[in-house]
Amino acid sequence: MMPAHEAGHEWIYRVTALADPPESKYVLAPYEAQSLTRRLRNVGYEAQVARVPATAFVLISDEELDALVVSADNEPGSTR
């Protein structure tokens, strides 16, 4: 399991392979990062999930996460 806190800092995770330009970041809790990575791999998409400090990020809804998975499934880079 990915730790949510380390050395007094709160950490979040973002999917770097699916993120828009760097100023657009997706906030994911540790369990969400694990779940999204697993879901993307299930549709043949290898995502990069990065741990970053939890500052200046945009919240993402479950519906937006679902849309990311659907989008990844339709990407030319998908291994399906």
N, C-alpha and C positions, 0 to 999 in steps of 0.2 A: 504494500500500500504506500502511496506517496504521502509524505507528511505535509500537513496543511501549514504548520508553523515550524520554523527552524531559526535558531539564534535570535529569537525575538521578532522576526519578520514574518508577516503573513505573505504566503506565496499563492499564486494562482497559475493556471496553465492556459496556453493558447495553442490553437492548431495553426502552425506557421505555414504549412503547405496550402491551406485553404484561405488564409487571411488575405484580405484586400491589402492595399498599400499599408506600410508600417503604422500609419496613424490610425488605422482601423483594426482594433484588436478585440478578440473574443475572450471574455472572462469565463473560466471554467474552474470549478472546485475540483479537488483531486479525484473524487469518484466520478465526476462528469468527464474529466479528461480520460480516465481509463475506459469508461463506457463508450465515449465517442471514438476513441482510437480502435476499440474492438469492433464497433459497428462499421467503421470505415474499412477496416481490414476484411470484414465479412462481405463487402461489396467489391473487394479487390483493389482498394485504394490505400497506399501506404502514406499515412499522414505523419508529419513531424509535430510532436507535441513538446512545447518548450515551457519550462518553469521560469516565471518572471515575478518580480515584486508586484504586489497588488496595489498599484497606484495608477491613476489616470486611464482606466479601462472602461469600455462600454459593456454594460450588461447584455447578455444574449438570452433569449427565451428558448424554451423547449422546441417551439415551432421553428425557430431559426436554426437550431441544431438539426432538426429533422430535414430542413431544406438543404443544409450543407451535405448531409449524407446522400440525399437524392441527387444533388448537383454532382457530387463525387462519382456516383454510380454512372452518370451520363458523360463524364469527362473522357476525352480520348486517352488520357494517361492511365485509365482504369485497366487492371489486368484481366478483366472479364472478357 
